[in-house]
């Protein structure tokens, strides 16, 4: 079997608190996969400051796609 090409996509999902146990998510794609957890949290908080609702938390979404080589 031939080697596979791996493409990793990282997105940041910022969750905002709407109150009454309701949450709104804002997703930003094409985040550098090398970004550490502390930096990831800092980016989420900075982006949340631009939003109308208070920051709740941030989620790191990673997707890996493997494509077989012929």
Secondary structure, 3 states (H helix, E strand, C coil): CCCEEEEEEEEEEEEEEEECCEEEEEEECCCCCCCCHHHHHHHHHHHHCCCCCEEEEEEEEEEEEEEECC
